Amino acid sequence: MISTVLPIYSRTEFAIERGEGVYLFDTEGKKYLDFAAGIAVNSLGHCHPHLVAALQKQAATLWHTSNMYRLPGQESFADRLVKHTFADTVFFCNSGAEATECAIKMVRKYHDETENPDKFHIICIEGSFHGRTLTTISASGKEKIMKGFEPAVEGFRQVPFNDLDAMKAAITDKTAAIMFETIMGEGGIKVSSPEYLRAVRKLCDERGLLLVLDEVQCGVGRTGQFFAFEAAGITPDIVAVAKGIGSGFPLGVCLATEKVGKTMTAGSHGTTYGGNPLAMAVGNAVLDIVLADGFMAHVTEMGTLLKSELEKLVKKYPAVLKEVRGVGLILGLVTVVDNMEMVKRMRAAGLLSVGGGENVIRILPPLIIEKAHINEAIALLETVCKGYAT
Ligand SMILES: *Cc1c(COP(=O)(O)O)cnc(C)c1O
């Protein structure tokens, strides 16, 4: 008989009951150090007191009205995002796929409104991930997630990662935009080089294309900067975020410049729940912490320490581990052994992580981890590595 929950996920045997800081507890009372963080979602860990207080206060005040009305929480959250980023305007939704979907619609609308309706093609990257709507799986172009759902939505093609010549060669009269993850998450923590990012920005300017970055997984402080693209000193036209911005509450944001945003006229797009008071209260509370003095420096410090400790393990256990890549607290451990089997063994040892493409184990802890958590994780990982030798 089919499970009552649609059987689309392969799940663990154990069931999670509660969370506290960087730890999760299952229904048997077993404790796990959570270096998966709901796949880069719980950026401030579990049940952060500031977020809990903000949500509880809002829950007792107002849950939902409609986007028919002005909402103070939306306005203040939008103002803060605009003040602290490249963006002039933002759209609130509930997930990463919706944020990316909005970005794609903005690309089409921008070119339509600027008398170029034939420009609607978007160049993406092979092995990328942008969500699970029909349009976002078409953008990814990955056979694994497209299979059974064809035909794909028209207008997307993919070129190899970090390859400027391939990108140039793919541009046609119909190209409207280039869209990719600044750091590929699902694809196995692949960091676009700053040189590549700058060259793509230049290419977009020369050819009249919009630059769309998907920072759903790598954005909102995970790299030690608010956005990963900041490391290259560029300004994109549209950026999609979700995951970390809600730290566990469903919240997505599509940020854009005025040039693009002004073409999204009243009635052209919308959502019932997007920007609801609960999500806005949490988003504002996340910003309180992430934008506070010293937060980004803490992420950088922890990221540097964690990476160097992981590199030591790679040297010590070359039959198990091959390489560490990534920046800040979005790290990928390339394994020699099967990554998913190792993720399982890590879980059994009490350390949670996530698999990724190219035989990678994604290490995505909450951004609030301390040195003691890193030491604990490294000790658990070492036990797992030793287990392969015997
Ligand atoms: C997770 C993810 C998405 C999709 O987000 P959902 O909230 O699952 O819809 C899109 N892009 C990237 C880079 C992601 O990591």
The ligand as a Gaussian input file, in Angstrom:
#p B3LYP/6-31G(d) Opt

LIG

0 1
 C       16.735000      24.720000      -2.565000
 C       17.015000      25.511000      -3.783000
 C       15.986000      26.000000      -4.605000
 C       14.547000      25.643000      -4.381000
 O       14.032000      26.080000      -3.172000
 P       12.648000      25.450000      -2.632000
 O       12.386000      26.263000      -1.404000
 O       12.878000      23.997000      -2.386000
 O       11.638000      25.676000      -3.687000
 C       16.330000      26.800000      -5.666000
 N       17.610000      27.110000      -5.923000
 C       18.627000      26.660000      -5.170000
 C       20.029000      27.057000      -5.473000
 C       18.367000      25.832000      -4.077000
 O       19.373000      25.356000      -3.339000

